[in-house]
Structures are given as C-alpha cells and as structure tokens.
Amino acid sequence: MDQQDYAVGATRVAAGRPDGRKGGAGRGTAAAVLAVRGAGPADRKPGAAAGSGADDSQVPDRPAVDVMLSPDPGLLRLAHWFAVAAPGTADDLCTASFGLYPARHLGATAEPAADPGVSWWHGPTAHAATPVRPREDRTESGLRRARRDDAALPVVRSGAKPGGPGRHRRPERTRVTPLPVVAQGRSGEELPAAERRIAARLLLAHPLVTASGPHADGFPLIRRHRDWLAERFDALLGYRLVVGPWHARLCKAGLGPGAARRLEHPITGEPFTPGGYAQLALALALLVDAPEELGYRRLLDAMGAAAPELAAEPADLAMALAALAGWQVLGELPDPADDSFVLTVDRELARAVPAGPPALADDAADLIRRAAEAEPATAVRRLLAETPAVLAVDLPEEHRAWLQEHRLSGPAALAEFLGLEAELRAEGVALLDPAAELTDLALPGAGTLAQAALLLVERLVEEVRPLPGETVAGDVPIPDALIDGVLGDIADEYGLPARYLSDRTALRRDALDLLHRLALIAPTPHPTRPPAWRLRPPAARYAPAPDLQPTPGRGRHSRPGPLIPPPAGPRTEQRA
C-alpha cells in the first residue's frame, strides 16, 4: 500500500471532488482526504456555519468549554517517539510524518559537458570567483541566514480568507514567478503551460498553500489546474494533491534516514529539537478535534493531562506553537503569561498537516522506512525532484538499475514538469534550477555564512579532489586540519562578524552544516569523537578548473606546500 494511503489515526473521510464541493470537515476538504478522526457534532461550536461536515440539527447548544479535548492516539504516539529520538532521527521522523519539507536544488549552472559520462570531479564547473572585499567596505553588522536576497523576492499578502497574519507569523518569500507574456498571434497554449509549471513549482516548494497565506497569489493557479496537477504529481512522484476552497496540500512522502531536512523556528530560524517536535505533535493531537475558539490555558492544561511525562520546556513549546501559527493552524499567538487569551483554531488545516502513517508503524524507524517506500521508478524520481543530486552509489541495486536504464528519459520528464535543467555526470544526476527559486538553501547565497561556505567548498575541492585519470569510487576524505586551516584563511582574508570572531567553532559548525544539507559533503560518524567529513563529487562543480599543481594557501593558517628539491647538477661554490 502506498504511503499516502495510510490514515494518521483511525478513519477515512468521504471522498470529494477536487474543488471541495463534497466531503471533508471544516469548510470542506478535497479528494479522498485522510483525516485523523472524523469531525462530529461535538467538534463544532454553536453557531458554526453550515457545510462544516456535521448535521446542524444535531449540534447541541452548549458552550465551547464543555467540549472535551481528547488527543488523537496516532499523533500522541508520534509525540512520544519524537521525545526519545536523537536529533537527526527526529528530523527524519518529521519528514516522514508531516512531509512539509521544501524541494532543494542547486542553482548555479555549468557549461554543457561534451560527454555526459564525464566525472563531476573534472567536468565543467559553475565557479564564480568570490572577490575579497576590503575591510573598510564590509558593512554587514551580523550573520544572515543562507537564504536568497530579500529584495529580489517580494512578500505577498492577500486577504482572500478572513484573519490577520498574527504577530508571530514570519512573512514568507513568494516563489511564484511572473507569468510570461504570450506573443500576439500565438495560439495561447503557452499561458496554461506556464501557469501549470508555476503552480507545480509552488507546491513542490511549499506543500501547504492557503488562500490567505504568503503565497495566496499562486493559489488560484493551483485551483485552476488542480486536475492536471493531481494527475502529474501522482504519475511522476506518487504524491497525492488535495485542493479545497481554502487550501492546497501536496502530501509528500518521506525521504528515508539521513535526509538532512528539518523544521526551523519560523522567526528565529533555530532548528527544532526533539522536544520541540514532541510538543508540536502533542499540540496537533489535540487541535485536530478542538473547537474553533480555544483558550490558551486550556490547551496547555490538556497537553499536560494527555502526556504528563512530556513536560514542555518553554522554548520547545514556543517553537511548536510558532510552527503551527506559520502553517495557519493557529491564528495570533498570545504572550506566554496571558492565560486568558483565546486561540483561533483551523481544524481543517490541522488535519491537513499529518501525511505519514504513525498509527500503523511499529516504531520511529519503521515509520521512516514506511514513509519512503515506493517502487524504484517513483523512489528515484522523488529523489531527483526533492534533493540537490542523486548519486548512483547511494542507491539500492534496483534503484540504481532503473536510473541507469532511464538515464535520459527519467530526469527529462521531471525537468519538463518543473522547469529544471538536468546535469548528467558519471556519478549520477542533478536537476538544477537556473532561477534559484526551487530551493530553501542557496549557494552562492547572500550573507556571511553562505559566502564562507562557498569559499570553503571551492578550496577543499582544490586541495583534495582526485587527479585526472585517478580512479575514485565515490567520496574523498577531508583531513580535519585542512578544514580548520581553510576557515582560518577565510577569516584572515575576508573578516568575520562579531558572532564568529568570538566563536570560530560556530563558524565551522554552521558552514559544514550548510554544505551537508546541500549534499556537497557527508559525515562519517564516529562513536567517541565528532564525525569525519567526506567531499562529495557534486562539490567539484563549485571549484575552479583543475590545477594539477595547486599553489599552497598563503594565509597564516595554511599548511606549507611540499618542499621541492633543487634540480640535480654541479654545485657552485659560494662567493666570499
């Protein structure tokens, strides 16, 4: 059974049409929606609008405070799995159970290779030399995250659905590209094709799109082409697309262990901790059946009663509630000390968040495995659509055989669907996005961290990549001292903001983390010390052309180059 056919809790809601005219709960959901629990009369408060999924004549007139809050058993179980998981496993578990991660693609394109079988190590590069800025020109006052330039991506706010964004809502940058202008006298077939591609890219970058959220301008395109989009996502990727009157949800599958995807606080950008994930699942377990208006203190008391062993740290709880507000499951958030605040709950969106099958999995590892299960063709296409590069050495035998057999046609179908460019190399395939839009991380990118990471990877490639003709099966180990030496040179040549000047370890940690999430390096875990790192073949696309005799670094942290003995010959006497 496909991963998307599992209900998170217990029941399946009656199927409806893609326009949301039948079936579902709340304001109407879409085609074969899988709910945690079906909405009944007790779910609605008095005076709720008709068509919310329950019989109006059976709704008793009672205050909302009398409605019992009982947690969904599947999500409650998931919360306990999060609480005991290691950080990396918790990230993979979130990817498997919620599927709300964005696609991630490299943006810089290289010159076309004459031979598609050439190695990344020695093929065309997308390198653009980073000039050293004079110290007097460095005006940055601190670290900015490795994201796109804010000025290039305007914020979209729409009032299609009642309700404000809330003071804890971080504006997201729109990924909707302006529609191309169709030339006069043309048939007009280009405009629908462009709209479909824009809608597909938007859904792959933001799997949950609402009619009043930051990407509301793209929502009409999704509704207009919902049938075509649903068919293509299902045929190519095995994803189920749910489109209702107020939201669209692309139910993505998991990516398996070690996917390097994680949730982040929507305001501060801090990575979620296992405790934060646990509070998120626990709150969601109660909100799927909560009334539309819910006291903040009542929610906290219900969370404590449902799982007293999952005592919440204030930072973890704030992180979880901020994520729910960012998805518009909750409206404006209160001050933590305001016990009288009343939350606005969107049960329809709360039920749209879970995508994985926690009710059927034995444990966290089983859920991560189940969520990524698919036939070889679908599994490889998912990796191509969601990850920066797919290397044959990382694939199981059946998946590797499919990629080899469909080396041209497989990536080409996705490239056409999503407006990407296929880069074929001896080690594997990468789908590139020249517009640098279909990604949550950019390299090259704005900010100190992205620039330092780019400099680091290009210098690492120069130092350790294999020579032409040298046989290398996969990755190349990186000497640990080389990383510290290169980062020291970068600090000397470019300068650092105050945060990294006082904590060089943080610079190393953050730069390596960014390169790891972009699949340019990979860790080799060690039980008693920090992991060693390996350089991956796609990293070479950011390096200058191969230099068979590279000049050693000249910074004070660089290792001296090898001593070259003088040529043999007759010795000359030193003059007095």
C-alpha positions as CSV (number, residue, x, y, z in Angstrom):
1,M,0.0,0.0,0.0
2,D,1.3,3.4,-0.9
3,Q,2.5,5.6,2.0
4,Q,-0.1,8.3,1.2
5,D,-3.0,5.8,1.7
6,Y,-2.4,5.5,5.4
7,A,-4.6,7.4,7.8
8,V,-2.8,9.0,10.7
9,G,-5.4,8.0,13.2
10,A,-8.3,5.8,12.5
11,T,-10.8,6.9,9.9
12,R,-11.1,7.9,6.2
13,V,-13.2,10.9,5.3
14,A,-15.7,10.5,2.5
15,A,-14.0,11.4,-0.8
16,G,-14.9,14.6,-2.5
17,R,-14.3,16.5,-5.7
18,P,-11.0,18.4,-6.2
19,D,-13.0,21.7,-5.9
20,G,-14.0,20.8,-2.3
21,R,-17.8,20.7,-3.0
22,K,-18.3,17.4,-1.2
23,G,-16.8,15.6,1.8
24,G,-14.3,16.6,4.4
25,A,-14.6,18.6,7.6
26,G,-14.4,22.2,8.5
27,R,-15.0,24.4,5.4
28,G,-14.7,21.5,3.0
29,T,-11.7,19.4,2.2
30,A,-10.7,17.7,-1.1
31,A,-10.3,14.4,-2.9
32,A,-10.1,11.4,-0.6
33,V,-8.8,13.4,2.4
34,L,-7.3,11.2,5.1
35,A,-8.3,12.7,8.5
36,V,-7.0,11.9,11.9
37,R,-10.5,11.5,13.2
38,G,-13.8,12.3,11.5
39,A,-15.4,15.6,12.7
40,G,-18.7,15.0,14.6
41,P,-21.2,17.3,16.2
42,A,-19.1,17.8,19.2
43,D,-16.4,19.3,17.1
44,R,-18.3,22.4,16.2
45,K,-19.2,25.3,18.4
46,P,-22.7,26.7,18.4
47,G,-23.4,29.0,15.5
48,A,-20.8,27.4,13.2
49,A,-21.6,27.8,9.5
50,A,-23.4,25.0,7.7
51,G,-21.5,22.7,5.5
52,S,-18.8,22.1,8.1
53,G,-19.1,18.3,7.9
54,A,-21.8,17.7,10.6
55,D,-25.6,17.8,10.8
56,D,-26.7,21.2,12.1
57,S,-29.8,19.8,13.6
58,Q,-27.8,17.5,15.9
59,V,-25.4,20.2,17.3
60,P,-26.4,20.8,20.9
61,D,-26.4,24.3,22.3
62,R,-23.6,24.1,24.8
63,P,-20.6,26.4,25.4
64,A,-17.3,25.5,23.8
65,V,-15.6,25.0,27.2
66,D,-17.7,21.8,27.7
67,V,-16.2,20.1,24.6
68,M,-13.7,17.5,25.8
69,L,-10.3,17.7,24.4
70,S,-9.0,14.2,23.7
71,P,-5.7,13.6,21.9
72,D,-5.6,11.6,18.7
73,P,-3.8,8.3,19.6
74,G,-1.6,8.2,16.5
75,L,-0.3,11.7,17.0
76,L,0.1,11.1,20.7
77,R,2.2,8.1,19.9
78,L,4.2,10.1,17.5
79,A,4.9,12.7,20.2
80,H,6.5,10.1,22.4
81,W,8.7,8.9,19.5
82,F,9.9,12.4,19.0
83,A,10.7,12.9,22.7
84,V,13.2,9.9,22.8
85,A,14.7,10.3,19.3
86,A,18.2,11.6,18.6
87,P,18.2,14.9,16.8
88,G,18.9,13.5,13.3
89,T,16.3,10.8,13.7
90,A,13.8,13.4,14.9
91,D,14.3,15.4,11.7
92,D,13.8,12.2,9.6
93,L,10.7,11.4,11.6
94,C,9.2,14.8,11.0
95,T,9.9,14.5,7.3
96,A,8.2,11.1,7.2
97,S,5.2,12.0,9.3
98,F,4.4,15.6,8.0
99,G,6.0,15.8,4.6
100,L,6.1,19.6,4.7
101,Y,9.7,20.0,3.6
102,P,10.5,22.1,0.5
103,A,12.4,20.9,-2.5
104,R,16.1,21.7,-2.6
105,H,18.1,22.2,-5.8
106,L,21.4,23.7,-6.8
107,G,21.0,26.9,-8.8
108,A,24.3,27.6,-10.4
109,T,24.6,26.1,-13.9
110,A,27.8,24.9,-15.6
111,E,28.7,24.9,-19.2
112,P,27.2,21.8,-21.0
113,A,29.6,18.8,-21.0
114,A,30.6,17.4,-24.3
115,D,30.5,13.9,-22.7
116,P,27.6,13.2,-20.3
117,G,29.7,10.5,-18.8
118,V,32.4,12.9,-17.5
119,S,33.0,13.0,-13.8
120,W,31.9,15.8,-11.6
121,W,35.4,16.0,-10.3
122,H,36.8,17.1,-13.7
123,G,33.8,18.3,-15.6
124,P,32.6,21.8,-16.4
125,T,32.2,24.0,-13.3
126,A,29.8,26.7,-12.2
127,H,32.5,28.5,-10.3
128,A,32.3,32.3,-10.0
129,A,35.3,33.6,-8.1
130,T,34.5,35.5,-4.9
131,P,36.4,38.7,-4.7
132,V,38.0,39.7,-1.4
133,R,36.3,42.7,-0.1
134,P,38.4,45.4,1.5
135,R,37.8,45.6,5.2
136,E,36.6,49.2,5.1
137,D,33.8,48.1,2.7
138,R,32.4,45.4,4.9
139,T,29.2,46.9,6.2
140,E,27.4,43.8,7.4
141,S,26.5,44.0,11.1
142,G,25.9,40.3,11.7
143,L,25.1,36.9,10.4
144,R,22.3,36.5,8.0
145,R,21.0,33.0,7.2
146,A,21.9,31.4,3.9
147,R,18.8,32.5,2.0
148,R,18.0,34.5,-1.1
149,D,18.2,38.3,-1.1
150,D,15.0,39.7,0.4
151,A,14.8,42.5,-2.1
152,A,14.6,40.0,-5.0
153,L,11.6,38.1,-3.5
154,P,8.7,40.4,-2.6
155,V,6.3,39.4,0.2
156,V,2.8,38.6,-0.9
157,R,-0.1,39.2,1.5
158,S,-3.7,38.6,0.5
159,G,-7.0,38.9,2.3
160,A,-8.8,36.1,0.4
161,K,-9.6,34.4,3.7
162,P,-10.6,36.3,6.9
163,G,-8.0,36.7,9.6
164,G,-4.7,38.6,10.0
165,P,-1.2,37.1,9.8
166,G,-0.6,37.3,13.5
167,R,2.3,38.9,15.3
168,H,4.2,35.6,15.4
169,R,3.8,35.0,11.7
170,R,7.0,35.4,9.7
171,P,6.4,36.7,6.1
172,E,7.5,34.1,3.7
173,R,9.0,35.0,0.4
174,T,6.9,34.2,-2.7
175,R,8.3,31.7,-5.1
176,V,5.7,32.5,-7.8
177,T,7.5,33.6,-10.9
178,P,5.7,36.3,-13.0
179,L,3.7,34.8,-15.8
180,P,5.3,35.1,-19.3
181,V,3.7,37.3,-21.8
182,V,2.4,35.4,-24.8
183,A,3.3,37.0,-28.0
184,Q,0.4,38.3,-30.2
185,G,-0.7,35.9,-32.9
186,R,0.3,32.8,-31.0
187,S,-2.2,30.1,-30.2
188,G,-2.3,30.9,-26.5
189,E,-1.2,27.4,-25.5
190,E,1.9,28.8,-23.8
191,L,0.0,30.5,-21.0
192,P,-1.7,27.4,-19.5
193,A,1.6,25.5,-19.7
194,A,3.4,28.4,-17.9
195,E,0.7,28.5,-15.2
196,R,0.9,24.8,-14.6
197,R,4.6,24.9,-14.2
198,I,4.4,27.8,-11.8
199,A,1.7,26.0,-9.8
200,A,3.8,22.8,-9.7
201,R,6.9,24.6,-8.6
202,L,5.0,26.5,-5.9
203,L,3.6,23.2,-4.5
204,L,6.9,21.5,-4.5
205,A,8.5,24.4,-2.7
206,H,5.5,24.9,-0.3
207,P,3.4,21.8,0.2
208,L,0.7,23.6,2.1
209,V,-0.6,26.7,0.3
210,T,-3.6,28.7,1.7
211,A,-5.9,31.2,0.1
212,S,-4.8,33.9,2.7
213,G,-1.2,33.0,3.3
214,P,2.0,34.4,1.9
215,H,1.6,32.5,-1.4
216,A,-2.1,33.4,-1.9
217,D,-1.4,34.8,-5.4
218,G,-0.5,31.4,-6.6
219,F,-3.5,29.6,-5.1
220,P,-5.9,30.4,-8.0
221,L,-3.4,28.8,-10.4
222,I,-3.4,25.6,-8.3
223,R,-7.2,25.5,-8.2
224,R,-7.5,26.3,-11.9
225,H,-5.2,23.4,-12.9
226,R,-5.9,21.1,-10.0
227,D,-6.9,18.1,-12.0
228,W,-3.9,18.2,-14.3
229,L,-1.6,18.8,-11.4
230,A,-3.1,16.0,-9.3
231,E,-2.6,13.5,-12.2
232,R,1.0,14.6,-12.9
233,F,2.1,14.5,-9.3
234,D,0.6,11.1,-8.8
235,A,2.0,9.7,-12.0
236,L,5.5,11.0,-11.6
237,L,6.1,11.1,-7.8
238,G,3.2,9.2,-6.2
239,Y,2.1,12.3,-4.3
240,R,-1.5,13.0,-3.5
241,L,-2.7,16.5,-4.1
242,V,-5.6,17.8,-2.0
243,V,-7.2,21.1,-3.2
244,G,-10.2,22.6,-1.4
245,P,-11.8,26.1,-1.4
246,W,-9.3,27.5,1.1
247,H,-6.1,25.5,0.9
248,A,-4.0,23.1,-1.3
249,R,-1.9,20.3,0.3
250,L,0.7,18.3,-1.6
251,C,1.2,15.2,0.5
252,K,4.8,14.3,0.1
253,A,6.4,11.1,1.0
254,G,9.4,10.7,3.3
255,L,13.0,10.7,2.1
256,G,14.3,7.9,4.3
257,P,17.1,8.1,7.0
258,G,19.7,10.8,6.8
259,A,17.7,13.1,4.6
260,A,19.1,16.3,6.3
261,R,15.7,18.0,6.4
262,R,14.5,19.7,9.5
263,L,11.9,22.2,10.7
264,E,13.1,25.6,11.9
265,H,11.5,28.2,14.1
266,P,9.7,30.4,11.6
267,I,11.0,33.6,13.2
268,T,14.5,32.9,14.7
269,G,15.5,30.1,12.3
270,E,16.6,27.9,15.2
271,P,16.5,24.2,14.3
272,F,13.7,22.2,16.0
273,T,14.9,20.0,18.9
274,P,13.3,16.5,19.7
275,G,11.4,18.3,22.5
276,G,10.1,20.9,20.1
277,Y,8.9,18.2,17.7
278,A,7.3,16.3,20.6
279,Q,5.3,19.4,21.6
280,L,4.3,20.0,18.0
281,A,2.9,16.5,17.6
282,L,1.2,16.7,21.1
283,A,-0.5,20.1,20.3
284,L,-1.6,18.8,16.9
285,A,-3.0,15.7,18.5
286,L,-5.4,17.9,20.4
287,L,-6.1,20.6,17.7
288,V,-7.4,18.2,15.1
289,D,-10.6,17.9,17.2
290,A,-10.5,21.2,19.0
291,P,-13.2,23.9,18.8
292,E,-12.6,26.8,16.6
293,E,-12.0,29.0,19.6
294,L,-9.8,27.5,22.3
295,G,-8.4,29.1,25.5
296,Y,-4.7,29.2,25.6
297,R,-4.5,27.9,29.2
298,R,-7.0,25.2,28.3
299,L,-4.7,23.9,25.5
300,L,-1.7,23.9,27.8
301,D,-3.7,22.0,30.5
302,A,-4.9,19.5,28.0
303,M,-1.4,18.9,26.7
304,G,-0.1,18.3,30.3
305,A,-3.0,15.9,31.0
306,A,-2.6,14.0,27.8
307,A,1.2,13.4,28.3
308,P,2.4,14.4,31.7
309,E,5.7,12.7,31.1
310,L,6.4,15.1,28.1
311,A,6.9,18.2,30.3
312,A,7.4,21.1,28.0
313,E,10.4,23.4,28.1
314,P,9.2,27.0,27.4
315,A,11.5,27.2,24.3
316,D,10.2,23.9,22.9
317,L,6.5,24.9,23.4
318,A,7.1,28.3,21.8
319,M,8.8,26.7,18.9
320,A,5.9,24.3,18.3
321,L,3.2,27.0,18.6
322,A,5.1,29.2,16.2
323,A,5.3,26.5,13.6
324,L,1.5,25.9,13.9
325,A,0.9,29.6,13.5
326,G,3.1,29.7,10.5
327,W,1.0,26.9,8.9
328,Q,-2.1,28.9,9.9
329,V,-3.4,26.1,12.0
330,L,-3.4,28.7,14.8
331,G,-4.1,32.4,14.5
332,E,-2.4,35.0,16.5
333,L,-0.4,33.7,19.4
334,P,-0.6,35.1,22.9
335,D,2.1,36.3,25.3
336,P,3.1,33.2,27.3
337,A,1.9,34.9,30.5
338,D,-1.6,35.7,29.2
339,D,-3.7,32.7,30.4
340,S,-6.9,34.4,29.3
341,F,-6.0,34.6,25.6
342,V,-8.3,32.7,23.2
343,L,-6.7,30.9,20.3
344,T,-8.3,30.6,16.8
345,V,-8.0,27.1,15.5
346,D,-8.4,25.9,11.9
347,R,-9.2,22.2,12.3
348,E,-9.2,21.7,8.5
349,L,-5.5,22.8,8.3
350,A,-4.7,20.9,11.5
351,R,-5.9,17.7,9.8
352,A,-4.0,18.5,6.6
353,V,-0.6,18.6,8.4
354,P,-0.1,14.9,9.1
355,A,0.9,12.9,6.0
356,G,2.6,9.8,7.4
357,P,1.2,6.6,9.0
358,P,2.1,6.7,12.7
359,A,-0.9,4.5,13.6
360,L,0.4,1.6,11.5
361,A,4.1,1.9,12.3
362,D,5.8,-0.2,15.0
363,D,8.3,2.5,16.0
364,A,10.1,5.6,14.7
365,A,12.4,3.6,12.4
366,D,9.5,1.7,10.9
367,L,7.6,4.9,10.2
368,I,10.7,6.5,8.5
369,R,11.0,3.3,6.4
370,R,7.3,3.0,5.5
371,A,7.1,6.7,4.5
372,A,9.9,6.3,1.9
373,E,8.7,3.0,0.4
374,A,8.0,3.1,-3.3
375,E,8.7,1.2,-6.5
376,P,12.2,2.0,-8.0
377,A,10.9,4.5,-10.6
378,T,8.9,6.5,-8.2
379,A,11.6,6.4,-5.5
380,V,14.3,7.7,-7.8
381,R,12.1,10.4,-9.3
382,R,11.3,11.6,-5.8
383,L,15.0,12.0,-5.0
384,L,15.5,13.8,-8.3
385,A,12.7,16.2,-7.6
386,E,13.5,16.9,-3.9
387,T,17.3,16.7,-3.4
388,P,20.3,18.5,-4.9
389,A,21.8,15.5,-6.6
390,V,21.3,11.7,-6.9
391,L,24.4,9.6,-6.9
392,A,24.3,6.0,-8.1
393,V,26.5,4.8,-5.3
394,D,23.8,5.9,-2.7
395,L,21.0,3.9,-4.3
396,P,19.9,0.3,-3.8
397,E,20.7,-2.1,-6.6
398,E,17.1,-2.0,-8.1
399,H,17.0,1.8,-8.0
400,R,20.5,2.1,-9.5
401,A,19.5,-0.1,-12.4
402,W,16.4,2.0,-13.1
403,L,18.4,5.2,-13.1
404,Q,21.0,3.7,-15.4
405,E,18.3,2.4,-17.8
406,H,16.4,5.7,-17.8
407,R,19.4,8.0,-17.5
408,L,18.0,10.4,-20.1
409,S,14.2,10.0,-20.1
410,G,13.8,9.9,-16.3
411,P,15.3,13.2,-15.4
412,A,14.0,14.8,-18.7
413,A,10.3,14.2,-17.7
414,L,10.8,15.9,-14.3
415,A,12.8,18.7,-15.9
416,E,9.9,19.4,-18.3
417,F,7.3,19.2,-15.5
418,L,9.2,21.5,-13.1
419,G,11.2,23.8,-15.4
420,L,14.6,22.4,-14.3
421,E,17.8,21.5,-16.2
422,A,19.3,18.0,-16.0
423,E,23.1,17.7,-15.4
424,L,24.3,14.2,-16.2
425,R,27.6,13.1,-14.8
426,A,29.4,9.7,-14.4
427,E,28.5,9.6,-10.7
428,G,24.8,10.5,-11.1
429,V,22.3,13.2,-12.0
430,A,21.4,16.6,-10.6
431,L,18.3,18.7,-11.6
432,L,19.3,22.3,-11.5
433,D,17.1,25.4,-11.1
434,P,18.7,28.3,-13.0
435,A,16.2,30.7,-11.4
436,A,17.5,29.7,-7.9
437,E,13.8,29.6,-6.7
438,L,13.0,26.0,-6.1
439,T,15.2,25.6,-3.0
440,D,15.2,26.6,0.6
441,L,19.0,27.0,0.6
442,A,21.1,28.9,-1.9
443,L,24.7,28.6,-2.9
444,P,26.0,31.0,-3.9
445,G,23.9,33.0,-1.5
446,A,23.6,36.2,0.5
447,G,25.1,36.5,3.9
448,T,28.3,35.8,5.7
449,L,27.6,32.1,6.2
450,A,26.8,31.3,2.6
451,Q,29.8,33.2,1.3
452,A,32.1,31.4,3.8
453,A,30.7,28.0,2.9
454,L,31.2,28.7,-0.8
455,L,34.8,29.7,-0.2
456,L,35.3,26.7,2.0
457,V,34.0,24.1,-0.6
458,E,35.9,25.6,-3.5
459,R,39.2,25.5,-1.6
460,L,38.5,22.0,-0.3
461,V,38.0,20.7,-3.8
462,E,41.2,22.3,-5.0
463,E,43.1,20.5,-2.2
464,V,41.7,17.0,-2.2
465,R,39.9,16.2,-5.4
466,P,41.5,13.3,-7.4
467,L,43.8,14.0,-10.3
468,P,42.6,13.3,-13.8
469,G,42.9,9.6,-14.5
470,E,42.9,8.7,-10.8
471,T,40.1,6.1,-10.0
472,V,37.9,7.2,-7.1
473,A,34.8,5.2,-6.0
474,G,32.6,8.0,-4.6
475,D,33.6,10.4,-1.9
476,V,37.0,11.8,-1.0
477,P,38.0,12.1,2.7
478,I,38.8,15.6,4.0
479,P,41.6,16.0,6.5
480,D,40.2,17.6,9.7
481,A,43.1,20.0,10.0
482,L,42.5,21.2,6.4
483,I,39.0,22.4,7.3
484,D,40.4,24.5,10.2
485,G,43.2,25.9,8.1
486,V,40.9,26.9,5.2
487,L,38.4,28.6,7.6
488,G,41.3,30.4,9.3
489,D,42.5,31.7,5.9
490,I,39.0,32.9,5.0
491,A,38.7,34.7,8.3
492,D,42.0,36.5,7.7
493,E,41.2,37.4,4.1
494,Y,37.5,38.4,4.5
495,G,36.9,39.2,8.1
496,L,34.0,37.8,10.2
497,P,31.0,39.3,12.0
498,A,31.3,39.6,15.8
499,R,29.5,36.3,16.4
500,Y,32.0,34.2,14.6
501,L,35.0,36.3,15.7
502,S,34.3,35.2,19.3
503,D,33.4,31.6,18.4
504,R,35.3,30.1,15.5
505,T,33.8,26.7,16.4
506,A,30.4,28.1,15.5
507,L,31.6,29.1,12.0
508,R,33.0,25.6,11.4
509,R,29.8,24.0,12.7
510,D,27.4,26.2,10.6
511,A,29.5,26.2,7.4
512,L,29.8,22.4,7.5
513,D,26.1,22.0,8.3
514,L,25.1,24.2,5.3
515,L,27.3,22.1,2.9
516,H,26.0,18.9,4.4
517,R,22.4,20.0,3.8
518,L,23.2,20.8,0.2
519,A,24.7,17.3,-0.2
520,L,28.2,18.6,-1.0
521,I,29.8,16.9,1.9
522,A,28.8,13.9,4.0
523,P,29.7,12.8,7.6
524,T,31.4,9.6,8.7
525,P,30.1,9.1,12.2
526,H,32.4,8.0,15.0
527,P,31.3,6.7,18.3
528,T,33.7,8.6,20.5
529,R,34.6,11.8,18.6
530,P,33.0,14.3,16.1
531,P,32.4,12.9,12.7
532,A,34.9,13.0,9.9
533,W,33.9,14.6,6.7
534,R,34.0,13.4,3.1
535,L,33.8,15.6,0.0
536,R,31.1,14.5,-2.5
537,P,31.6,14.6,-6.3
538,P,28.9,17.4,-6.9
539,A,31.0,19.8,-4.8
540,A,33.5,20.0,-7.6
541,R,31.1,22.0,-9.7
542,Y,31.9,25.0,-7.4
543,A,35.6,24.8,-7.9
544,P,37.9,26.5,-10.4
545,A,39.2,24.5,-13.3
546,P,41.5,21.7,-12.3
547,D,45.1,22.7,-11.4
548,L,47.5,19.8,-11.4
549,Q,50.0,21.8,-9.3
550,P,47.8,23.9,-7.0
551,T,49.5,26.8,-5.2
552,P,49.5,26.3,-1.4
553,G,47.4,28.7,0.6
554,R,49.2,31.9,1.7
555,G,47.2,32.6,4.9
556,R,48.8,32.1,8.3
557,H,46.6,29.1,8.9
558,S,47.6,27.3,5.7
559,R,49.9,24.3,5.7
560,P,53.2,24.8,3.8
561,G,53.4,23.2,0.4
562,P,55.7,20.2,-0.2
563,L,59.4,21.0,-0.4
564,I,60.6,20.7,-4.0
565,P,64.3,19.6,-4.2
566,P,66.5,21.7,-6.4
567,P,67.5,20.1,-9.7
568,A,70.5,17.9,-9.8
569,G,73.7,19.5,-11.1
570,P,77.1,20.6,-10.2
571,R,77.3,22.6,-7.0
572,T,78.6,26.1,-7.2
573,E,81.0,27.5,-4.6
574,Q,79.6,30.3,-2.5
575,R,81.4,33.5,-3.1
576,A,83.1,35.1,-0.2
